[in-house]
């Protein structure tokens, strides 16, 4: 989902990484499900990096 959103915004991995203060390799690992991401980091990627809003839902 992150990769799709990033591409829709016309951003490179490097541009996204720069916006959130990390490196391109980290973004690549997150996008390819190689790296588990903390909720706080996911929020930073979505809200600061991509200008979106992170919404979570729990269904039981």
Backbone as CSV, one residue per row, in Angstrom:
resi,resn,N_x,N_y,N_z,CA_x,CA_y,CA_z,C_x,C_y,C_z
1,UNK,0.807,-1.205,0.000,0.000,0.000,0.000,0.849,1.267,0.000
2,UNK,1.940,1.225,0.719,2.800,2.413,0.779,3.405,2.696,-0.589
3,UNK,3.885,1.647,-1.237,4.496,1.834,-2.551,3.481,2.394,-3.546
4,UNK,2.283,1.857,-3.532,1.232,2.323,-4.433,0.911,3.800,-4.176
5,UNK,0.766,4.162,-2.918,0.469,5.553,-2.564,1.617,6.478,-2.959
6,UNK,2.843,6.025,-2.726,4.019,6.836,-3.081,4.057,7.088,-4.579
7,UNK,3.805,6.044,-5.360,3.838,6.188,-6.817,2.715,7.094,-7.315
8,UNK,1.538,7.003,-6.696,0.429,7.889,-7.072,0.782,9.344,-6.827
9,UNK,1.594,9.594,-5.809,2.046,10.953,-5.495,3.208,11.382,-6.389
10,UNK,3.724,10.446,-7.191,4.847,10.759,-8.069,6.161,10.929,-7.332
11,UNK,6.284,10.254,-6.197,7.485,10.378,-5.374,8.405,9.182,-5.548
12,UNK,9.688,9.426,-5.407,10.654,8.335,-5.368,10.805,7.869,-3.923
13,UNK,11.422,6.719,-3.756,11.704,6.240,-2.400,12.608,7.229,-1.676
14,UNK,13.552,7.809,-2.387,14.476,8.766,-1.773,13.741,10.009,-1.289
15,UNK,12.808,10.508,-2.095,12.047,11.694,-1.697,11.216,11.417,-0.442
16,UNK,10.580,10.245,-0.398,9.797,9.874,0.776,10.703,9.735,1.997
17,UNK,11.822,9.081,1.811,12.777,8.905,2.908,13.250,10.255,3.447
18,UNK,13.565,11.171,2.556,14.023,12.502,2.972,12.955,13.234,3.786
19,UNK,11.698,13.101,3.386,10.607,13.790,4.084,10.427,13.308,5.514
20,UNK,10.702,12.028,5.758,10.480,11.500,7.106,11.777,11.271,7.879
21,UNK,12.894,11.634,7.282,14.161,11.559,7.997,14.750,10.168,8.115
22,UNK,14.610,9.381,7.070,15.209,8.046,7.061,15.956,7.862,5.745
23,UNK,16.292,6.632,5.408,17.013,6.408,4.159,16.192,5.567,3.187
24,UNK,16.597,5.604,1.943,15.889,4.904,0.864,15.820,3.406,1.123
25,UNK,16.862,2.827,1.666,16.892,1.381,1.924,15.796,0.983,2.907
26,UNK,15.544,1.816,3.903,14.495,1.524,4.883,13.126,1.523,4.204
27,UNK,12.860,2.523,3.381,11.583,2.599,2.659,11.420,1.376,1.768
28,UNK,12.477,0.977,1.096,12.433,-0.209,0.240,12.080,-1.456,1.035
29,UNK,12.700,-1.625,2.191,12.424,-2.802,3.026,10.986,-2.800,3.530
30,UNK,10.472,-1.640,3.890,9.080,-1.545,4.348,8.132,-1.878,3.198
31,UNK,8.378,-1.299,2.034,7.508,-1.533,0.879,7.504,-2.991,0.437
32,UNK,8.602,-3.666,0.629,8.709,-5.057,0.190,8.467,-6.062,1.310
33,UNK,7.891,-5.589,2.416,7.553,-6.444,3.564,8.749,-7.194,4.136
34,UNK,9.923,-6.603,4.017,11.132,-7.200,4.585,11.334,-6.691,6.009
35,UNK,10.842,-5.510,6.273,11.030,-4.853,7.567,9.678,-4.628,8.222
36,UNK,9.533,-5.102,9.463,8.344,-4.764,10.237,8.434,-3.290,10.604
37,UNK,7.314,-2.628,10.577,7.307,-1.198,10.850,6.444,-0.919,12.083
38,UNK,6.955,-0.063,12.952,6.185,0.330,14.135,5.027,1.227,13.702
39,UNK,3.979,1.201,14.485,2.805,2.008,14.182,3.160,3.492,14.096
40,UNK,4.007,3.954,14.978,4.402,5.368,14.962,5.154,5.725,13.679
41,UNK,5.956,4.794,13.187,6.692,5.030,11.943,5.748,4.988,10.754
42,UNK,4.806,4.064,10.767,3.819,3.988,9.693,3.017,5.286,9.623
43,UNK,2.654,5.798,10.790,1.923,7.071,10.834,2.764,8.193,10.230
44,UNK,4.041,8.219,10.546,4.945,9.239,10.011,5.033,9.134,8.485
45,UNK,5.155,7.910,7.979,5.234,7.693,6.532,3.964,8.198,5.855
46,UNK,2.818,7.786,6.389,1.536,8.131,5.773,1.228,9.620,5.904
47,UNK,1.338,10.157,7.111,0.890,11.522,7.348,1.907,12.583,6.945
48,UNK,3.159,12.399,7.316,4.182,13.397,6.982,4.720,13.167,5.573
49,UNK,5.063,11.917,5.279,5.672,11.614,3.993,4.727,11.694,2.816
50,UNK,3.518,11.150,2.992,2.578,11.059,1.877,1.410,12.036,1.972
51,UNK,1.297,12.737,3.085,0.224,13.715,3.235,-1.155,13.101,3.394
52,UNK,-1.200,11.877,3.881,-2.476,11.195,4.072,-2.866,11.136,5.532
53,UNK,-3.838,10.296,5.802,-4.307,10.101,7.173,-4.360,8.606,7.440
54,UNK,-3.758,8.192,8.524,-3.745,6.777,8.894,-4.977,6.475,9.729
55,UNK,-5.762,5.512,9.269,-6.945,5.079,10.008,-6.810,3.600,10.306
56,UNK,-7.103,3.220,11.526,-7.050,1.822,11.923,-8.427,1.388,12.386
57,UNK,-8.741,0.141,12.128,-10.018,-0.402,12.589,-9.780,-1.797,13.137
58,UNK,-10.488,-2.104,14.199,-10.439,-3.441,14.780,-11.852,-3.996,14.719
59,UNK,-11.986,-5.145,14.084,-13.299,-5.786,13.992,-13.231,-7.120,14.699
60,UNK,-14.170,-7.367,15.561,-14.217,-8.615,16.314,-15.444,-9.403,15.926
